[in-house]
Amino acid sequence: MSSVDALIAHTLGIGEDRVTSALEYQSIREWDSLGHVSLMAALEAAYGVTIDDELTLALRSVPAIRAFAEGSTLGTAPAPLSASASEAPQAHTVHRGLDGVRFDRTTITRIDGAEGVLEYRGYSIHDLAGRASFEEVAYLLVYGRLPDADALTAFEKELRAARELPRPVLDLARSLAGAHPMDALRTCVSALGAFGPRRPADTDESLEEARETGIALIARIPMIVAAHHAYRSGREPSIPAEETSYADAFLTALLGERPTAAAVRFINKGFIVHADHSSNASAFAARVAVGSRAGMTAALTAAVATFAGSVHGGAAERVVRLVDQVGSPERAAEYVAELRGRGEPVMGFGHRVYRTEDPRVRHLRDTVVELSRERGDSGGLDILDAVAEAMRPYGRYGLAPNVDLYAGLAYRLLGLPDDLAVPLFVVGRTAGWVAQALEQQSNNVLIRPLLEYVGPRGLRYPADRTAAGR
């Protein structure tokens, strides 16, 4: 085994037999974002070079790292990486995880990962989070423009009218009181599809019908989350007052009492910063469902199911445990060092797109500051800030704070259990999923990528194999 292969195996903590040409970033648990940072640091130390952000992105496979090392062993600058250096030898270029592939065009969300920019329909997330209501942002995403006063009033009325859940769906939520909130949400969203308009089997949902269903889902998904939480808390779901805002109505139904103004401001802002994030895994799942003409409810069921995964939205629930694991601000640096030594990720840091701080982070931290001050408890905030400071040296590798870091603590400060962190993320993201599904349907195509077959060929079924011998 070459010296660079041994370095890869040692840094990732894996057996040398696993270092093959097919091994690449995120193809195994050990080579996650923190493992990649450790690997870049090890390469810098071994070859006496500085690995910048561009090279960090390029060195994401064993063939690419081998090519880099070969160019570095001569005591000169590393040889340029060829376009195929980051891929195992094969007949066609394979983009695992569709990494770097643009499968369509969009007018919904613009992300500049290098500069930390996030815009909805051209509007900065900073302007929207600081000044808009969630209803305005939902309208912007669904219709493509900010509403005037009359349009906003009509949209708010439409959302309020759609809040009520069918009794069978409420009964289903009650029967799932012992389930994880995300499992209950996925099941109940799917069930809503049975109560929509019936159409002939050979008639697809029209774009206008899809929009109407999508707006109803934006209204109903928060009520599902609130109803399930009420049932598992031993009470009946609360019915919010007719005139209450989207955020206020949701918190009233969720908590069973009127929330504070600070809580409503946080939820409104949280929903806005979570509302969309371009073609992430759940939005892509929604588009795939629409591409097959499955309909809006099926698309959002697919999105919810995908979002629950531990490396997608499910990470939000795990991040809040960071506060308990660290324990005190003074232990933050030691905690980070321990995890780095074991090759484990520090939750709440790093993003598949952003190479700098996630632009949504500052807004969530601001609300945590406000909620902490209101409750006279800054302990959790102090711990997360200390961890962020301990992680600062890794920022140049793209391991900056992400949207999950402060969100879970904010929910805990509202008195909510940690397992509601992901469903609350979903409530905000629903508007984005609806927008993504509508955009897909407006110029629809079946999404059908290919797989590069690398298995055996031409095998013969054994002549002596009989049904009795199976």
Residue, then its C-alpha position, 0 to 999 in steps of 0.5 A: m500500500s502506498s504511503v498516501d493510502a496508509l495516511i487515508a486509512h489512518t486518518l479515517g480510522i479504517g482498515e487499509d483494505r477499504v482504501t480503494s479507487a471507489l472510496e470517496y467523500q461521504s461514501i462511508r460513515e467515516w469519511d464525513s465532513l469532519g473526517h474530510v477536514s481531518l484528512m485535509a489537515a493530515l495531507e497538509a502536514a504530510y506534504g508541507v502544502t496549504i490546501d485551499d478551499e478549491l482544493t478541499l472540494a477537489l480532493r474528495s476521492v482516493p484517486a484525486i488524493r493519489a494524484f495530488a500526492e504524486g504531484s507533491t512528492l517531487g517537492t514542487a507544487p501539486a500537479p493539477l488535477s485532471a477532470s477525471a482524477s476525482e473518479a474511479p476508472q469507469a466507462h462513464t462519468v458518475h456523479r455519486g449523489l448527483d453531486g454538482v449536477r444541475f438537472d433543471r432551471t429554477t426561479i425560486t431560490r438562489i444560493d451562493g455557497a462561497e459567499g453565503v448568499l440565500e435569496y427567495r425569488g431575488y429577495s435576500i433572506h436577511d430582508l425577509a427574515g427581518r421584515a416579512s411575515f411568513e404568509e408573505v414569504a409563502y405567497l412569494l414562493v408559491y406565486g412568484r411575487l410579493p403580494d399586495a395588501d389585497a392579495l395578502t389578505a385573501f391568502e391569509k384568509e385561504l390559509r385560515a379556512a384550510r386549517e381544519l383537519p378531517r376527523p379521520v386524520l385527527d383520529l389517526a394522529r390520536s392513534l399514533a400518540g406513541a410514535h415519533p412526531m415525524d413518523a406521525l406527520r408522514t403518515c397523516v400527510s399521506a392520509l390527507g390524500a384520501f380526502g382530496p377531490r376525486r378524479p378519474a384514474d386517467t386524469d392528472e392533477s392540474l396546475e391550479e388544483a396542485r396549487e390549491t392542494g399545496i396551499a391547503l397543505i401549508a395550512r394543515i401540516p402545522m395543525i397535524v404537528a400540533a394535534h399529534h403533540a396535544y394527543r401525546s401530551g394528554r389533551e385535546p388539540s386547541i383551536p386557534a382564534e380565526e384572526t390569529s397569524y400563521a405563527d401565532a395560530f400554530l404555537t397556540a395549537l401546539l402549546g395549548e395556550r397563547p404564546t408570548a410575543a417573543a415566541v411568535r416572532f421566533i417562530n415566524k422568523g424560523f419558518i422564513v429562514h427554513a422555507d426553501h433551500s433549492s434542490n436539497a434531498s427532500a425538494f428533489a424527492a418532491r420533484v421526482a414524485v411530481g415528475s411521475r405525475a403522482g400529485m401534490t400530496a404524494a410529493l409532500t409525503a415523499a418530501v417529509a419522508t426524505f427530510a426525516g433522514s439523519v443527514h438531512g432534516g433529522a440532524a436538527e434533533r441531534v444538534v440540540r443534544l450538543v448542549d447536554q453533551v458539552g455541559s459547560p462553555e469551559r468544556a467546549a474546546e475539549y469536546v471538539a478535540e475529543l470528537r476530532g480525535r475519534g473522527e466524529p462530526v460536531m453536529g451543527f457545523g458544515h453544509r453540503v453547499y455553503r463554504t462559509e457561515d450559513p446565512r440563516v444562522r445569524h437570524l436563529r441565533d438572534t432569536v435564541v438571544e432574545l428567548s434566553r434573555e426573556r427566560g433568564d437562562s443563557g446557559g445553552l447559548d453560552i455553550l453553543d457559542a463556545v463550541a462555535e469558537a472552538m470550531r473556528p479553526y475549521g471554518r476554512y475547510g467549510l465547517a462553519p455553523n449551519v442552520d441547525l446549530y441554534a434552532g433546536l435550542a430555541y425550541r427547547l427554550l419554548g418548552l418543547p421536547d427535542d423531538l419536535a425540532v424536525p417537525l417544526f423545520v418541516v412546517g416552514r419548509t412546506a411552502g418551499w416544497v409546494a413551490q418546488a413541486l409547482e415549478q416542476q409541474s409547470n414544465n414537467v418531465l419524468i426524472r429518470p437518471l441512470l446507474e453505471y452497472v459494475g456487477p457481474r455479467g453473463l452468468r448462467y442459471p445452474a442447469d442442475r438447480t430445480a424448484a425443489g432444491r431452492 
